[in-house]
Amino acid sequence: MAIVELSDVAKSFGSTRALRGVNLTIEEGEIVGLIGPNGAGKTTTLHIIHGLLNLIMVK
């Protein structure tokens, strides 16, 4: 059972695109780490999962 599911998530801050087309499924019991360079959107993704930021669904 998925406890987190993101599908085609996008987020911009003004004209700066932080996320584009993010897809992520985390199943119950899974341990997940986000890795990437500075500015890759790791913290933004976690804030969206936590519900701190509004998101834009891209189809």
N, C-alpha and C positions, 0 to 999 in steps of 0.2 A: 504494500500500500504506500503510495507516494504521500509524504508529509509536506513536501515543497514541490511546486511545479511552476516553472516560468516558461512561457511560450511566446516567442517573437517580441521580447520586451525591449523597449527603447526608452532612453532618458536623455534629455538635453538640458544644459544650463545656459540659457541665452542661446548664442549661436554655436556653443561648444557641445558636440555630441559626446556624451559620456558612455552610452551603451547603444548598440544597434543589433537587433535580431538575436538577443540572448535566449537560449533554450537551456533549461536545467531541470532535471528531475532528481529529487533526493528521496530515497526509499527509507522507511522506518528502519532504524538500526545502522544505517550507513554512516560512516565518518567521512567528511568531505573537507578538503582544503582548497582555497582559491590562491593560485599563484600567478604572478605576472609582473611586468615592469610597472614603475610608477605611472599613474594616470591611465591604467588599463581598465578601470571600472570595478575593481574588487570591492572597495568600500561602498560604492554606490549600489552594487548588487546586494550586498548584505543589508544596507539600509532599506532597500525595496522589500527584501524578504521579511525584515523586521516590521515593515509597515510605516517607516518614518518618511518615505518619499512617495509621491504619486508617480504613477508610471503611465506610459503611452503604449497601447497595443498597436503593433504594426502588422498589417495583413498584406 
